[in-house]
């Protein structure tokens, strides 16, 4: 005989969902590479290569004078770390398993677990990458000095959250228009190569050009992170809470779209994705 389903409290349901998100995050980390250590090393190598390329551009283009007085590599890494965390979580969440995925046939799997697992797994990889690179830079090259390390790290969490929110919006669009969702994901990633402000400071931009970048939560977070990392830089045009406010609004819109999509899901959509 079938046993009756006992109603569970909201706290038990929340803990069960968090446990599922954790296991989904582990699955997503191992999905990129069978060996989690090699997957981490690949991400570290990608980040180091990006920093090296930007350093070469700074040297050969004569842009070192535009940086903050201090460690130029820390100046570049403060931009690259936040850039990688932002664009990676957007791509990962937007590409998470949708409502027509075969995994959704297994209870209690749902789209919230898929989104949360993708975002948490990417946060784990990016945070671990930051600490490993800074540790070896501190030990092998020169001591790392960050003015307000906790506040600077909070900017990394802020861009991760805003990237998660943007990814949820793209995730909600994907079942309806998968081609447009992929195009927007690629466009946001490429646009942030310039619009993120990795090469310049908000204080150094003329007012005529500043408004072209102020909409971007990544630009504001990188500028604020450099204010927290360097004692001699004070951001005057950006707001530390802007990425969080932007993320809350985008997350609300994305979850509304995802809820509507989940109610109207059709198996025929899987053929278009």
N, C-alpha and C positions, 0 to 999 in steps of 0.2 A: 504494500500500500504506500501511497505517496504521503509523506509527512507534510503537515500544514506549514506554510511559510510564515515565520514569525516576524512581526514588524521590528525593525531595528531603529535605535535612536539616531538622531541626526549626527551625534558625535561618533558613533560607530561607523556610520556611512562615510563621514569625512575621513576618518582614519583609514578605512578600507580604500577609499579613493587615493589618498596619499601613498599608501603602500603600492597600489597598482601603478601610480605615476613613477614611483621609484624603480619598480621592476621594468617598466617600459623605457625609462631613461637608460638603464643598464643594457637593455636589448638594443636600443638605438646606438649606443656607444660601440657595442660589439658588432653591430650590423655594418658599420663603415669599414671595420677591419677585424678579422678573427682574433687577433692579439691586441688587447686594449693598450698595451705599452707601445706597440708599433704605431697604432693610431694616434696616440699622444705625440710621439716623436715626429710623425708626419705633419701634424698641426704646428708643432714648434718650428720645424724646418720651414714651413710656409711663412710663418710670422717673421722669422729671422731673415728670410730672403726678401720679404717686403721692406723690412727696416733697412737692409743693405742697399736695395735699389734706391730707396728714398735718400739714403745717405750719399750715394753717388750723385744723385741729382742735385743735392744741396752743394756738394763740393764743386762739381763741374759747372753748375749754373751760377755759382757765386752767391748762394742764398743763405749762407751761414750767418751773415750779419743780420738777417731778418728774424733769427731765432732769439729766444730769451737768453740773457746772459747766464751761463751755467753749462751744464752737461748737454751737449747737442743730441747725444743718443737718447737720453731720457726725454728730451723734447720730442724727438721723433717717435719713441716708443709710447709715449702718452697718447699720441694720436693713433698709432697703428693698433695698439691693444684695444682701444675703444671701437675703432673702425671694424676690426675683425669680429669682436663680440656682437656688434650691431648687425652687420650684413650676414654673418653666419647664422644667427638665430632667425633672421627673416627667412632665409632660404630653407632652413631646416623645418620651421613651423609651417611655412607655406607648402612644403612638400610632404608633410606628415600624412599618415594613412587617413583617407577620407571615409565618409559614411558608407560607401559602397565597397570598402576594402574587405577582403576575406577575414581579416582579424576581427572585424566588427560582429562576426557571427558567433564569436565566443564571449559569452557572458562572464563577468560583468564589464567587458571591454566597451568603451564608448569614445566619442571624439574628444571629450575633455581629457581623458587619460592619454590619448594619442598626442594632443597638443602639449599637455603638461610634461609628458615624457620626453618629447622632442626638445622642448625649451630647457628642461632641467639637465638633460644630457649635454647639450651644447654649452650651458653655463659651466658645468663641471670641467669640460675640456678647456674652455677659455681661461677660467680662473687658474687651473693647474698649469697651463702654458705660461701665464703671466708670472706666477711664482717661480717656476723652474728657470725661465729666462733671466729674471731679476736676480735669482740666487747665483747663477753661474756668472752673470755680469759683475755682481758684487765680489765674488770670490776670485775670479780670474782676471778681471780688468781693473775696476776701480770701485771703491765703496759707494753704494747707492745712498743718496741723501734726498729724501722727499719731505717737504715742509709739513704737510698734513696728510700722512699716508691713509688714514681711515676715510677722510673726506674724499681723497682722490679715488680710493677704491669704490666709494659709494657712487661715483660718476660712472664707473664700469657697470655697476648693477643698474643704474638708471638707464643707460643706453641698451642694456640687455632687455629691460622691461619694455622700453619703447619699441625695440625691434620685435619682441614677442607680440606686442599689440598690432604692429603693422603686419606681421606674419599671419595673425588671426584673421585680419581683414582679407588678405590675399587667399587664405585658406577657405574662407566663406565664399569667395568669388569662384574658386576653382571648379566645383561641380557644375556651375552654370556656364562658365566660359574658361575652360582650362588653358586655352591658348593665350588669352588675355592675362590670366593670372601669372603664367610663366613669363610673359613679356614684361609685365609690371615688376616682377621680382628681379629680372635681369636689368631693367631700367633703373630701379632704385639702387642696385648694387653698383652699377657703372656711374650713376650720377653722384654717388657719395664719394667716389674717388677724388672728385674735385670739390663738391659742396660740403664735405665734412670739415674742411679747414685744417687738414693735417700739415699743410705747408705754410700757413700764415696765421696771424693772430687777429681776433676781432678788433682789438684796440688799434691795430695798424691799418685797417681798412678805411678808405674814405666813406663818408656817409652816403654818397651816391651809390656805392656798391654793397653796403652793409645789408640792406633790406633783401638782397637776393639770397642771402644765406640764413637770415634770422628765423625762417620758418622751420629749419632743419633741427630736430632735437639732437642729432649727433654733433652738429657744429657747436651748439650751445654747451653740450656736455664736455667736448674736448677743450673748449676755451676755459670752462670752469675747472676742469681737471688740471690744466696747466697753471691756473691760479693757485690750486691747492698743492701742486708739486713744487712750484718755485716761489721762494719768498719775495722775489723782486718783481712779480707780475700780479697786477690787480685787475681782473676782468671788470670792465665798466659797461659793457653793452649786453651781456648775456645774463641769464637767470638759472641758478642751479636746479630749481624745481620745474623748469619748463619741460624737460624730457618726461618727468613723472606725470605732469598734467596732460601733456600730449598723449602719453601712453594710456592714461585712464580713459580719455575720450575715445581714442582709437579702439581700445579693448572693448568698451561698451558697444560701439558700432559693430565691431567684428563679432562679438558674441550674439548680438541680436540677429545679424545675418546668418551666423552659424546655426542658431536655434531654428530660424525659419527654414533653412536648408535641410536640417535634420528631419523636420516634420514632413517635408515634401520629397524626401529622397526616393530615388528610383534606381533599380538595378541596371536599367539601360544606360545610366550615366557612366558606368564603369567602362563602357566601350569607347567613350570619348576621351578618357584621361590617359 
